[in-house]
Amino acid sequence: MTTTRFLAIAALSAMAASVAVGAPASADPAPTARTSPLIELVTPKSKGFFYTANPAEAQRAVQKHGFKRTPTPLGRVAVKPFSGGTALYRLRSTSAMSYILTADPAGLRKLIASGKFVNEGILGYVGKTGDPAKRIWRLHYDNRPKWRIAITAHKDSILRNEPGWSLDGPSGYLQ
């Protein structure tokens, strides 16, 4: 590994760790809320997408690290487990300022075992079934460590109008 690559990876790891301030990915709504908005941000230099259900974490990412909030329509995640739901995990790429979400436990284990991702924890909880309009889909940008999620209508628009994106598959249903 070259010194330049080592320094770039070290800087990337330090920046990623400071966004979450050592805390795992988690929703941080008002104490009585059952759901929290899922927020999408673009990482610096548009290297990837970052998702959080914690408004304070989103604000830190913008103010301290230059992330930019997107107008992407998403929805809400549950802040606690519920019957018919599953955990939505956020993982950070070890090679780029990019994040991936998964609700599939087997997929989670495979991503971690690859050594290419660090598990940042449970972002929130999504339904295993639900309103087709609120279904979330994971997409990846061809030949780059870049992923994003989108609800059904937005997924269709991305695939139609933004060359380079391909569909990975569904990741659950938002509230």
VMD Tcl script that builds the backbone (N, CA, C; Angstrom):
set m [mol new atoms 525]
animate dup $m
set s [atomselect $m all]
$s set {name element resname resid chain x y z} {
  {N N MET 1 A 0.850 -1.166 0.000}
  {CA C MET 1 A 0.000 0.000 0.000}
  {C C MET 1 A 0.900 1.234 0.000}
  {N N THR 2 A 0.572 2.181 -0.859}
  {CA C THR 2 A 1.386 3.389 -0.927}
  {C C THR 2 A 1.090 4.287 0.261}
  {N N THR 3 A 2.023 5.166 0.564}
  {CA C THR 3 A 1.829 6.112 1.666}
  {C C THR 3 A 0.636 7.007 1.390}
  {N N THR 4 A 0.482 7.447 0.139}
  {CA C THR 4 A -0.641 8.317 -0.219}
  {C C THR 4 A -1.962 7.602 0.009}
  {N N ARG 5 A -2.067 6.343 -0.435}
  {CA C ARG 5 A -3.311 5.584 -0.247}
  {C C ARG 5 A -3.572 5.361 1.240}
  {N N PHE 6 A -2.525 5.038 2.004}
  {CA C PHE 6 A -2.684 4.844 3.441}
  {C C PHE 6 A -3.217 6.112 4.097}
  {N N LEU 7 A -2.642 7.256 3.761}
  {CA C LEU 7 A -3.084 8.528 4.352}
  {C C LEU 7 A -4.511 8.857 3.947}
  {N N ALA 8 A -4.871 8.563 2.696}
  {CA C ALA 8 A -6.235 8.821 2.231}
  {C C ALA 8 A -7.231 7.957 2.996}
  {N N ILE 9 A -6.901 6.690 3.206}
  {CA C ILE 9 A -7.792 5.794 3.950}
  {C C ILE 9 A -7.885 6.228 5.410}
  {N N ALA 10 A -6.779 6.633 6.002}
  {CA C ALA 10 A -6.791 7.098 7.395}
  {C C ALA 10 A -7.649 8.348 7.536}
  {N N ALA 11 A -7.527 9.284 6.604}
  {CA C ALA 11 A -8.331 10.514 6.656}
  {C C ALA 11 A -9.805 10.191 6.473}
  {N N LEU 12 A -10.116 9.294 5.554}
  {CA C LEU 12 A -11.490 8.878 5.311}
  {C C LEU 12 A -12.089 8.255 6.565}
  {N N SER 13 A -11.354 7.377 7.221}
  {CA C SER 13 A -11.839 6.724 8.439}
  {C C SER 13 A -12.075 7.730 9.552}
  {N N ALA 14 A -11.176 8.684 9.713}
  {CA C ALA 14 A -11.328 9.701 10.760}
  {C C ALA 14 A -12.546 10.565 10.493}
  {N N MET 15 A -12.749 10.951 9.238}
  {CA C MET 15 A -13.898 11.787 8.897}
  {C C MET 15 A -15.197 11.029 9.134}
  {N N ALA 16 A -15.259 9.782 8.685}
  {CA C ALA 16 A -16.466 8.982 8.856}
  {C C ALA 16 A -16.781 8.786 10.329}
  {N N ALA 17 A -15.783 8.528 11.127}
  {CA C ALA 17 A -15.997 8.317 12.558}
  {C C ALA 17 A -16.505 9.579 13.227}
  {N N SER 18 A -16.041 10.735 12.786}
  {CA C SER 18 A -16.463 11.968 13.445}
  {C C SER 18 A -17.859 12.399 13.041}
  {N N VAL 19 A -18.362 11.924 11.899}
  {CA C VAL 19 A -19.740 12.239 11.524}
  {C C VAL 19 A -20.673 11.626 12.555}
  {N N ALA 20 A -20.449 10.368 12.878}
  {CA C ALA 20 A -21.302 9.674 13.829}
  {C C ALA 20 A -20.883 9.933 15.273}
  {N N VAL 21 A -19.790 10.605 15.490}
  {CA C VAL 21 A -19.257 10.916 16.815}
  {C C VAL 21 A -19.205 9.665 17.678}
  {N N GLY 22 A -18.779 8.577 17.074}
  {CA C GLY 22 A -18.602 7.349 17.825}
  {C C GLY 22 A -19.894 6.638 18.184}
  {N N ALA 23 A -21.015 7.215 17.830}
  {CA C ALA 23 A -22.297 6.605 18.155}
  {C C ALA 23 A -22.760 5.749 16.987}
  {N N PRO 24 A -23.468 4.674 17.269}
  {CA C PRO 24 A -23.975 3.852 16.185}
  {C C PRO 24 A -25.086 4.574 15.437}
  {N N ALA 25 A -25.338 4.133 14.217}
  {CA C ALA 25 A -26.436 4.688 13.439}
  {C C ALA 25 A -27.722 4.433 14.200}
  {N N SER 26 A -28.520 5.460 14.391}
  {CA C SER 26 A -29.799 5.273 15.060}
  {C C SER 26 A -30.671 6.492 14.871}
  {N N ALA 27 A -31.957 6.257 14.912}
  {CA C ALA 27 A -32.903 7.353 14.849}
  {C C ALA 27 A -32.860 8.099 16.172}
  {N N ASP 28 A -33.119 9.381 16.143}
  {CA C ASP 28 A -33.090 10.196 17.355}
  {C C ASP 28 A -34.271 11.163 17.333}
  {N N PRO 29 A -35.489 10.629 17.346}
  {CA C PRO 29 A -36.663 11.484 17.276}
  {C C PRO 29 A -37.022 12.047 18.643}
  {N N ALA 30 A -38.122 12.789 18.669}
  {CA C ALA 30 A -38.653 13.259 19.950}
  {C C ALA 30 A -38.938 12.028 20.803}
  {N N PRO 31 A -38.829 12.142 22.132}
  {CA C PRO 31 A -38.951 10.975 23.007}
  {C C PRO 31 A -40.204 10.131 22.802}
  {N N THR 32 A -41.303 10.719 22.375}
  {CA C THR 32 A -42.536 9.957 22.229}
  {C C THR 32 A -42.801 9.533 20.791}
  {N N ALA 33 A -41.966 9.930 19.852}
  {CA C ALA 33 A -42.195 9.602 18.447}
  {C C ALA 33 A -41.978 8.113 18.194}
  {N N ARG 34 A -42.750 7.574 17.243}
  {CA C ARG 34 A -42.605 6.172 16.862}
  {C C ARG 34 A -41.802 6.020 15.580}
  {N N THR 35 A -41.717 7.121 14.821}
  {CA C THR 35 A -40.962 7.097 13.573}
  {C C THR 35 A -40.075 8.332 13.484}
  {N N SER 36 A -39.125 8.268 12.578}
  {CA C SER 36 A -38.226 9.391 12.336}
  {C C SER 36 A -38.000 9.489 10.828}
  {N N PRO 37 A -37.831 10.696 10.292}
  {CA C PRO 37 A -37.608 10.804 8.845}
  {C C PRO 37 A -36.266 10.201 8.445}
  {N N LEU 38 A -36.256 9.511 7.322}
  {CA C LEU 38 A -35.013 9.005 6.755}
  {C C LEU 38 A -34.443 10.125 5.888}
  {N N ILE 39 A -33.236 10.559 6.200}
  {CA C ILE 39 A -32.613 11.715 5.550}
  {C C ILE 39 A -31.477 11.237 4.652}
  {N N GLU 40 A -31.445 11.768 3.425}
  {CA C GLU 40 A -30.375 11.439 2.485}
  {C C GLU 40 A -29.462 12.648 2.309}
  {N N LEU 41 A -28.158 12.398 2.374}
  {CA C LEU 41 A -27.157 13.436 2.131}
  {C C LEU 41 A -26.144 12.910 1.118}
  {N N VAL 42 A -25.499 13.844 0.414}
  {CA C VAL 42 A -24.417 13.495 -0.499}
  {C C VAL 42 A -23.119 13.795 0.227}
  {N N THR 43 A -22.177 12.865 0.171}
  {CA C THR 43 A -20.890 13.055 0.832}
  {C C THR 43 A -20.050 14.056 0.034}
  {N N PRO 44 A -18.987 14.600 0.642}
  {CA C PRO 44 A -18.151 15.578 -0.064}
  {C C PRO 44 A -17.667 15.058 -1.423}
  {N N LYS 45 A -17.640 15.962 -2.384}
  {CA C LYS 45 A -17.210 15.664 -3.759}
  {C C LYS 45 A -18.094 14.607 -4.411}
  {N N SER 46 A -19.325 14.460 -3.918}
  {CA C SER 46 A -20.304 13.518 -4.475}
  {C C SER 46 A -19.764 12.095 -4.598}
  {N N LYS 47 A -18.960 11.692 -3.624}
  {CA C LYS 47 A -18.382 10.342 -3.642}
  {C C LYS 47 A -19.417 9.268 -3.331}
  {N N GLY 48 A -20.460 9.633 -2.586}
  {CA C GLY 48 A -21.456 8.646 -2.219}
  {C C GLY 48 A -22.622 9.292 -1.504}
  {N N PHE 49 A -23.510 8.453 -1.002}
  {CA C PHE 49 A -24.686 8.911 -0.275}
  {C C PHE 49 A -24.587 8.442 1.168}
  {N N PHE 50 A -25.155 9.239 2.053}
  {CA C PHE 50 A -25.146 8.970 3.489}
  {C C PHE 50 A -26.587 9.062 3.965}
  {N N TYR 51 A -27.015 8.118 4.781}
  {CA C TYR 51 A -28.387 8.094 5.284}
  {C C TYR 51 A -28.389 8.092 6.799}
  {N N THR 52 A -29.341 8.822 7.351}
  {CA C THR 52 A -29.511 8.851 8.795}
  {C C THR 52 A -30.980 9.108 9.111}
  {N N ALA 53 A -31.385 8.674 10.283}
  {CA C ALA 53 A -32.713 8.982 10.801}
  {C C ALA 53 A -32.561 9.883 12.020}
  {N N ASN 54 A -31.382 10.460 12.164}
  {CA C ASN 54 A -31.056 11.306 13.302}
  {C C ASN 54 A -30.779 12.723 12.788}
  {N N PRO 55 A -31.719 13.663 12.980}
  {CA C PRO 55 A -31.526 15.026 12.477}
  {C C PRO 55 A -30.250 15.694 12.991}
  {N N ALA 56 A -29.849 15.421 14.229}
  {CA C ALA 56 A -28.615 16.016 14.769}
  {C C ALA 56 A -27.393 15.469 14.027}
  {N N GLU 57 A -27.400 14.175 13.703}
  {CA C GLU 57 A -26.295 13.589 12.948}
  {C C GLU 57 A -26.232 14.200 11.545}
  {N N ALA 58 A -27.392 14.415 10.928}
  {CA C ALA 58 A -27.431 15.042 9.603}
  {C C ALA 58 A -26.859 16.453 9.665}
  {N N GLN 59 A -27.231 17.195 10.693}
  {CA C GLN 59 A -26.742 18.567 10.847}
  {C C GLN 59 A -25.220 18.591 11.031}
  {N N ARG 60 A -24.686 17.685 11.845}
  {CA C ARG 60 A -23.228 17.593 12.030}
  {C C ARG 60 A -22.522 17.277 10.715}
  {N N ALA 61 A -23.092 16.358 9.957}
  {CA C ALA 61 A -22.482 15.969 8.681}
  {C C ALA 61 A -22.408 17.162 7.727}
  {N N VAL 62 A -23.442 17.991 7.730}
  {CA C VAL 62 A -23.468 19.177 6.869}
  {C C VAL 62 A -22.499 20.237 7.381}
  {N N GLN 63 A -22.614 20.588 8.658}
  {CA C GLN 63 A -21.832 21.696 9.209}
  {C C GLN 63 A -20.344 21.385 9.360}
  {N N LYS 64 A -20.006 20.192 9.781}
  {CA C LYS 64 A -18.605 19.878 10.066}
  {C C LYS 64 A -17.864 19.207 8.920}
  {N N HIS 65 A -18.599 18.565 8.008}
  {CA C HIS 65 A -17.920 17.738 7.013}
  {C C HIS 65 A -18.293 18.039 5.570}
  {N N GLY 66 A -19.157 19.019 5.361}
  {CA C GLY 66 A -19.473 19.420 3.998}
  {C C GLY 66 A -20.420 18.506 3.242}
  {N N PHE 67 A -21.150 17.639 3.950}
  {CA C PHE 67 A -22.164 16.838 3.280}
  {C C PHE 67 A -23.266 17.801 2.836}
  {N N LYS 68 A -24.043 17.390 1.834}
  {CA C LYS 68 A -25.154 18.215 1.364}
  {C C LYS 68 A -26.440 17.397 1.426}
  {N N ARG 69 A -27.454 17.999 2.038}
  {CA C ARG 69 A -28.744 17.318 2.126}
  {C C ARG 69 A -29.410 17.340 0.751}
  {N N THR 70 A -30.050 16.239 0.392}
  {CA C THR 70 A -30.730 16.168 -0.903}
  {C C THR 70 A -32.235 16.362 -0.708}
  {N N PRO 71 A -32.944 16.715 -1.781}
  {CA C PRO 71 A -34.401 16.825 -1.695}
  {C C PRO 71 A -35.098 15.493 -1.979}
  {N N THR 72 A -34.335 14.406 -1.999}
  {CA C THR 72 A -34.882 13.099 -2.349}
  {C C THR 72 A -36.057 12.723 -1.456}
  {N N PRO 73 A -37.189 12.385 -2.073}
  {CA C PRO 73 A -38.346 11.961 -1.279}
  {C C PRO 73 A -38.134 10.540 -0.770}
  {N N LEU 74 A -38.175 10.367 0.532}
  {CA C LEU 74 A -38.043 9.028 1.087}
  {C C LEU 74 A -39.261 8.734 1.944}
  {N N GLY 75 A -39.147 8.766 3.230}
  {CA C GLY 75 A -40.241 8.449 4.130}
  {C C GLY 75 A -39.714 8.382 5.541}
  {N N ARG 76 A -40.346 7.558 6.352}
  {CA C ARG 76 A -39.983 7.472 7.762}
  {C C ARG 76 A -39.638 6.032 8.121}
  {N N VAL 77 A -38.711 5.888 9.070}
  {CA C VAL 77 A -38.371 4.576 9.611}
  {C C VAL 77 A -38.893 4.511 11.040}
  {N N ALA 78 A -39.235 3.313 11.488}
  {CA C ALA 78 A -39.634 3.124 12.880}
  {C C ALA 78 A -38.382 3.210 13.744}
  {N N VAL 79 A -38.528 3.718 14.949}
  {CA C VAL 79 A -37.368 3.869 15.836}
  {C C VAL 79 A -37.174 2.658 16.744}
  {N N LYS 80 A -38.171 1.783 16.797}
  {CA C LYS 80 A -38.085 0.572 17.610}
  {C C LYS 80 A -38.586 -0.610 16.791}
  {N N PRO 81 A -38.141 -1.815 17.141}
  {CA C PRO 81 A -38.631 -3.000 16.431}
  {C C PRO 81 A -40.149 -3.087 16.521}
  {N N PHE 82 A -40.763 -3.654 15.484}
  {CA C PHE 82 A -42.211 -3.847 15.482}
  {C C PHE 82 A -42.536 -5.155 14.778}
  {N N SER 83 A -43.700 -5.697 15.076}
  {CA C SER 83 A -44.141 -6.942 14.468}
  {C C SER 83 A -44.239 -6.749 12.957}
  {N N GLY 84 A -43.623 -7.633 12.193}
  {CA C GLY 84 A -43.629 -7.520 10.737}
  {C C GLY 84 A -42.532 -6.612 10.205}
  {N N GLY 85 A -41.628 -6.195 11.091}
  {CA C GLY 85 A -40.545 -5.305 10.671}
  {C C GLY 85 A -39.190 -5.976 10.768}
  {N N THR 86 A -38.200 -5.291 10.261}
  {CA C THR 86 A -36.824 -5.776 10.306}
  {C C THR 86 A -35.874 -4.589 10.428}
  {N N ALA 87 A -34.705 -4.833 10.965}
  {CA C ALA 87 A -33.711 -3.770 11.137}
  {C C ALA 87 A -33.148 -3.340 9.784}
  {N N LEU 88 A -32.891 -2.040 9.650}
  {CA C LEU 88 A -32.225 -1.475 8.479}
  {C C LEU 88 A -30.845 -1.025 8.946}
  {N N TYR 89 A -29.808 -1.653 8.412}
  {CA C TYR 89 A -28.428 -1.400 8.843}
  {C C TYR 89 A -27.723 -0.439 7.896}
  {N N ARG 90 A -26.851 0.396 8.479}
  {CA C ARG 90 A -25.995 1.279 7.680}
  {C C ARG 90 A -24.558 0.769 7.780}
  {N N LEU 91 A -23.927 0.617 6.634}
  {CA C LEU 91 A -22.531 0.188 6.569}
  {C C LEU 91 A -21.730 1.229 5.799}
  {N N ARG 92 A -20.507 1.438 6.240}
  {CA C ARG 92 A -19.608 2.399 5.597}
  {C C ARG 92 A -18.575 1.643 4.781}
  {N N SER 93 A -18.360 2.096 3.564}
  {CA C SER 93 A -17.322 1.522 2.715}
  {C C SER 93 A -15.959 1.830 3.319}
  {N N THR 94 A -15.044 0.880 3.234}
  {CA C THR 94 A -13.685 1.118 3.728}
  {C C THR 94 A -12.807 1.761 2.663}
  {N N SER 95 A -13.311 1.873 1.430}
  {CA C SER 95 A -12.483 2.398 0.344}
  {C C SER 95 A -12.908 3.769 -0.165}
  {N N ALA 96 A -14.088 4.233 0.211}
  {CA C ALA 96 A -14.577 5.523 -0.287}
  {C C ALA 96 A -15.551 6.105 0.728}
  {N N MET 97 A -15.793 7.399 0.649}
  {CA C MET 97 A -16.765 8.044 1.533}
  {C C MET 97 A -18.156 7.727 0.980}
  {N N SER 98 A -18.580 6.489 1.196}
  {CA C SER 98 A -19.829 5.994 0.659}
  {C C SER 98 A -20.436 5.003 1.650}
  {N N TYR 99 A -21.744 4.926 1.645}
  {CA C TYR 99 A -22.473 4.099 2.601}
  {C C TYR 99 A -23.472 3.234 1.857}
  {N N ILE 100 A -23.816 2.107 2.470}
  {CA C ILE 100 A -24.785 1.191 1.893}
  {C C ILE 100 A -25.756 0.788 3.001}
  {N N LEU 101 A -27.023 0.603 2.648}
  {CA C LEU 101 A -28.033 0.158 3.606}
  {C C LEU 101 A -28.489 -1.238 3.216}
  {N N THR 102 A -28.786 -2.046 4.226}
  {CA C THR 102 A -29.349 -3.366 3.971}
  {C C THR 102 A -30.285 -3.750 5.111}
  {N N ALA 103 A -31.347 -4.461 4.742}
  {CA C ALA 103 A -32.272 -5.001 5.736}
  {C C ALA 103 A -32.185 -6.527 5.759}
  {N N ASP 104 A -31.268 -7.073 4.998}
  {CA C ASP 104 A -31.109 -8.513 4.868}
  {C C ASP 104 A -29.985 -9.007 5.779}
  {N N PRO 105 A -30.304 -9.777 6.833}
  {CA C PRO 105 A -29.259 -10.251 7.750}
  {C C PRO 105 A -28.150 -11.050 7.058}
  {N N ALA 106 A -28.506 -11.900 6.092}
  {CA C ALA 106 A -27.481 -12.672 5.372}
  {C C ALA 106 A -26.610 -11.736 4.538}
  {N N GLY 107 A -27.235 -10.751 3.904}
  {CA C GLY 107 A -26.486 -9.765 3.128}
  {C C GLY 107 A -25.569 -8.945 4.015}
  {N N LEU 108 A -26.043 -8.614 5.213}
  {CA C LEU 108 A -25.237 -7.863 6.182}
  {C C LEU 108 A -23.969 -8.646 6.524}
  {N N ARG 109 A -24.137 -9.916 6.860}
  {CA C ARG 109 A -22.983 -10.753 7.218}
  {C C ARG 109 A -21.994 -10.858 6.054}
  {N N LYS 110 A -22.520 -11.004 4.846}
  {CA C LYS 110 A -21.667 -11.126 3.663}
  {C C LYS 110 A -20.887 -9.832 3.421}
  {N N LEU 111 A -21.547 -8.687 3.554}
  {CA C LEU 111 A -20.869 -7.399 3.346}
  {C C LEU 111 A -19.755 -7.197 4.372}
  {N N ILE 112 A -20.029 -7.512 5.632}
  {CA C ILE 112 A -19.018 -7.353 6.687}
  {C C ILE 112 A -17.854 -8.319 6.453}
  {N N ALA 113 A -18.183 -9.572 6.115}
  {CA C ALA 113 A -17.143 -10.586 5.895}
  {C C ALA 113 A -16.231 -10.239 4.720}
  {N N SER 114 A -16.734 -9.448 3.772}
  {CA C SER 114 A -15.914 -9.072 2.613}
  {C C SER 114 A -14.742 -8.183 3.012}
  {N N GLY 115 A -14.841 -7.560 4.190}
  {CA C GLY 115 A -13.806 -6.635 4.627}
  {C C GLY 115 A -13.901 -5.274 3.967}
  {N N LYS 116 A -14.900 -5.084 3.118}
  {CA C LYS 116 A -15.055 -3.824 2.388}
  {C C LYS 116 A -16.004 -2.852 3.081}
  {N N PHE 117 A -16.615 -3.304 4.195}
  {CA C PHE 117 A -17.589 -2.467 4.891}
  {C C PHE 117 A -17.443 -2.581 6.399}
  {N N VAL 118 A -17.782 -1.505 7.076}
  {CA C VAL 118 A -17.832 -1.461 8.533}
  {C C VAL 118 A -19.294 -1.257 8.910}
  {N N ASN 119 A -19.812 -2.108 9.781}
  {CA C ASN 119 A -21.198 -1.999 10.229}
  {C C ASN 119 A -21.316 -0.835 11.208}
  {N N GLU 120 A -22.118 0.163 10.862}
  {CA C GLU 120 A -22.335 1.306 11.748}
  {C C GLU 120 A -23.592 1.142 12.600}
  {N N GLY 121 A -24.285 0.023 12.451}
  {CA C GLY 121 A -25.413 -0.260 13.324}
  {C C GLY 121 A -26.765 -0.109 12.665}
  {N N ILE 122 A -27.791 -0.196 13.504}
  {CA C ILE 122 A -29.172 -0.126 13.039}
  {C C ILE 122 A -29.574 1.332 12.873}
  {N N LEU 123 A -30.029 1.654 11.671}
  {CA C LEU 123 A -30.483 3.002 11.343}
  {C C LEU 123 A -31.922 3.207 11.811}
  {N N GLY 124 A -32.705 2.160 11.752}
  {CA C GLY 124 A -34.116 2.193 12.112}
  {C C GLY 124 A -34.719 0.852 11.712}
  {N N TYR 125 A -36.038 0.809 11.633}
  {CA C TYR 125 A -36.724 -0.433 11.300}
  {C C TYR 125 A -37.708 -0.184 10.171}
  {N N VAL 126 A -37.760 -1.133 9.227}
  {CA C VAL 126 A -38.642 -1.040 8.072}
  {C C VAL 126 A -39.530 -2.272 8.027}
  {N N GLY 127 A -40.642 -2.151 7.311}
  {CA C GLY 127 A -41.550 -3.275 7.182}
  {C C GLY 127 A -41.053 -4.309 6.185}
  {N N LYS 128 A -41.420 -5.560 6.430}
  {CA C LYS 128 A -41.116 -6.623 5.469}
  {C C LYS 128 A -42.140 -6.601 4.340}
  {N N THR 129 A -43.313 -6.029 4.625}
  {CA C THR 129 A -44.362 -5.824 3.628}
  {C C THR 129 A -44.909 -4.421 3.852}
  {N N GLY 130 A -45.683 -3.938 2.895}
  {CA C GLY 130 A -46.255 -2.608 3.062}
  {C C GLY 130 A -46.753 -2.021 1.760}
  {N N ASP 131 A -46.965 -0.722 1.773}
  {CA C ASP 131 A -47.443 0.029 0.620}
  {C C ASP 131 A -46.375 -0.009 -0.477}
  {N N PRO 132 A -46.707 -0.527 -1.673}
  {CA C PRO 132 A -45.713 -0.596 -2.747}
  {C C PRO 132 A -45.062 0.757 -3.067}
  {N N ALA 133 A -45.776 1.847 -2.874}
  {CA C ALA 133 A -45.214 3.179 -3.138}
  {C C ALA 133 A -44.114 3.527 -2.140}
  {N N LYS 134 A -44.149 2.896 -0.957}
  {CA C LYS 134 A -43.157 3.187 0.082}
  {C C LYS 134 A -42.050 2.130 0.157}
  {N N ARG 135 A -42.035 1.256 -0.817}
  {CA C ARG 135 A -40.976 0.242 -0.858}
  {C C ARG 135 A -39.659 0.941 -1.188}
  {N N ILE 136 A -38.597 0.574 -0.474}
  {CA C ILE 136 A -37.298 1.166 -0.787}
  {C C ILE 136 A -36.441 0.155 -1.538}
  {N N TRP 137 A -35.674 0.688 -2.458}
  {CA C TRP 137 A -34.830 -0.102 -3.336}
  {C C TRP 137 A -33.397 0.381 -3.223}
  {N N ARG 138 A -32.467 -0.556 -3.261}
  {CA C ARG 138 A -31.053 -0.177 -3.257}
  {C C ARG 138 A -30.521 -0.231 -4.682}
  {N N LEU 139 A -29.787 0.812 -5.048}
  {CA C LEU 139 A -29.158 0.898 -6.357}
  {C C LEU 139 A -27.658 1.066 -6.181}
  {N N HIS 140 A -26.898 0.697 -7.188}
  {CA C HIS 140 A -25.449 0.929 -7.148}
  {C C HIS 140 A -25.016 1.577 -8.456}
  {N N TYR 141 A -23.946 2.355 -8.356}
  {CA C TYR 141 A -23.394 3.014 -9.531}
  {C C TYR 141 A -22.317 2.103 -10.096}
  {N N ASP 142 A -22.447 1.786 -11.364}
  {CA C ASP 142 A -21.578 0.806 -12.012}
  {C C ASP 142 A -20.097 1.067 -11.794}
  {N N ASN 143 A -19.406 0.019 -11.388}
  {CA C ASN 143 A -17.948 0.000 -11.238}
  {C C ASN 143 A -17.399 1.013 -10.242}
  {N N ARG 144 A -18.211 1.463 -9.302}
  {CA C ARG 144 A -17.737 2.383 -8.262}
  {C C ARG 144 A -18.353 1.971 -6.930}
  {N N PRO 145 A -17.683 2.285 -5.833}
  {CA C PRO 145 A -18.267 2.004 -4.515}
  {C C PRO 145 A -19.267 3.107 -4.143}
  {N N LYS 146 A -20.419 3.107 -4.819}
  {CA C LYS 146 A -21.422 4.155 -4.614}
  {C C LYS 146 A -22.806 3.515 -4.666}
  {N N TRP 147 A -23.588 3.716 -3.594}
  {CA C TRP 147 A -24.922 3.137 -3.488}
  {C C TRP 147 A -25.890 4.212 -3.060}
  {N N ARG 148 A -27.159 3.951 -3.335}
  {CA C ARG 148 A -28.208 4.836 -2.838}
  {C C ARG 148 A -29.491 4.038 -2.694}
  {N N ILE 149 A -30.447 4.614 -1.988}
  {CA C ILE 149 A -31.760 3.985 -1.899}
  {C C ILE 149 A -32.783 4.961 -2.453}
  {N N ALA 150 A -33.920 4.417 -2.846}
  {CA C ALA 150 A -34.989 5.248 -3.391}
  {C C ALA 150 A -36.310 4.524 -3.208}
  {N N ILE 151 A -37.375 5.307 -3.033}
  {CA C ILE 151 A -38.704 4.708 -3.034}
  {C C ILE 151 A -39.044 4.343 -4.478}
  {N N THR 152 A -40.085 3.557 -4.673}
  {CA C THR 152 A -40.399 2.990 -5.981}
  {C C THR 152 A -40.433 4.019 -7.106}
  {N N ALA 153 A -41.203 5.092 -6.969}
  {CA C ALA 153 A -41.328 6.074 -8.052}
  {C C ALA 153 A -39.989 6.733 -8.366}
  {N N HIS 154 A -39.222 7.060 -7.349}
  {CA C HIS 154 A -37.928 7.705 -7.573}
  {C C HIS 154 A -36.931 6.719 -8.178}
  {N N LYS 155 A -36.991 5.462 -7.763}
  {CA C LYS 155 A -36.134 4.421 -8.343}
  {C C LYS 155 A -36.348 4.341 -9.846}
  {N N ASP 156 A -37.613 4.338 -10.257}
  {CA C ASP 156 A -37.928 4.257 -11.684}
  {C C ASP 156 A -37.363 5.459 -12.436}
  {N N SER 157 A -37.459 6.644 -11.840}
  {CA C SER 157 A -36.923 7.865 -12.451}
  {C C SER 157 A -35.397 7.803 -12.564}
  {N N ILE 158 A -34.729 7.333 -11.510}
  {CA C ILE 158 A -33.259 7.217 -11.530}
  {C C ILE 158 A -32.824 6.274 -12.649}
  {N N LEU 159 A -33.447 5.106 -12.722}
  {CA C LEU 159 A -33.054 4.117 -13.730}
  {C C LEU 159 A -33.315 4.618 -15.150}
  {N N ARG 160 A -34.356 5.421 -15.310}
  {CA C ARG 160 A -34.724 5.959 -16.619}
  {C C ARG 160 A -33.841 7.143 -17.023}
  {N N ASN 161 A -33.502 8.010 -16.057}
  {CA C ASN 161 A -32.894 9.306 -16.385}
  {C C ASN 161 A -31.454 9.519 -15.937}
  {N N GLU 162 A -30.890 8.608 -15.164}
  {CA C GLU 162 A -29.534 8.801 -14.651}
  {C C GLU 162 A -28.663 7.604 -15.047}
  {N N PRO 163 A -28.002 7.694 -16.197}
  {CA C PRO 163 A -27.179 6.572 -16.671}
  {C C PRO 163 A -26.121 6.162 -15.645}
  {N N GLY 164 A -25.874 4.872 -15.573}
  {CA C GLY 164 A -24.852 4.340 -14.676}
  {C C GLY 164 A -25.421 3.647 -13.454}
  {N N TRP 165 A -26.671 3.946 -13.090}
  {CA C TRP 165 A -27.268 3.316 -11.913}
  {C C TRP 165 A -27.920 1.997 -12.302}
  {N N SER 166 A -27.747 0.990 -11.446}
  {CA C SER 166 A -28.359 -0.325 -11.627}
  {C C SER 166 A -29.048 -0.731 -10.331}
  {N N LEU 167 A -30.036 -1.576 -10.466}
  {CA C LEU 167 A -30.837 -2.010 -9.325}
  {C C LEU 167 A -30.198 -3.199 -8.618}
  {N N ASP 168 A -30.036 -3.093 -7.285}
  {CA C ASP 168 A -29.585 -4.221 -6.461}
  {C C ASP 168 A -30.782 -5.041 -5.991}
  {N N GLY 169 A -31.872 -4.357 -5.617}
  {CA C GLY 169 A -33.053 -5.053 -5.147}
  {C C GLY 169 A -33.750 -4.300 -4.035}
  {N N PRO 170 A -34.856 -4.865 -3.521}
  {CA C PRO 170 A -35.632 -4.193 -2.475}
  {C C PRO 170 A -34.966 -4.287 -1.105}
  {N N SER 171 A -35.292 -3.316 -0.247}
  {CA C SER 171 A -34.722 -3.281 1.111}
  {C C SER 171 A -35.773 -3.053 2.181}
  {N N GLY 172 A -37.035 -3.278 1.879}
  {CA C GLY 172 A -38.076 -3.108 2.878}
  {C C GLY 172 A -39.045 -2.003 2.513}
  {N N TYR 173 A -39.893 -1.665 3.487}
  {CA C TYR 173 A -40.937 -0.662 3.278}
  {C C TYR 173 A -40.856 0.396 4.367}
  {N N LEU 174 A -40.882 1.652 3.948}
  {CA C LEU 174 A -40.882 2.756 4.905}
  {C C LEU 174 A -42.271 2.924 5.488}
  {N N GLN 175 A -42.362 3.678 6.571}
  {CA C GLN 175 A -43.633 3.915 7.248}
  {C C GLN 175 A -44.423 4.997 6.534}
}
mol reanalyze $m
mol bondsrecalc $m
mol representation Tube
mol addrep $m
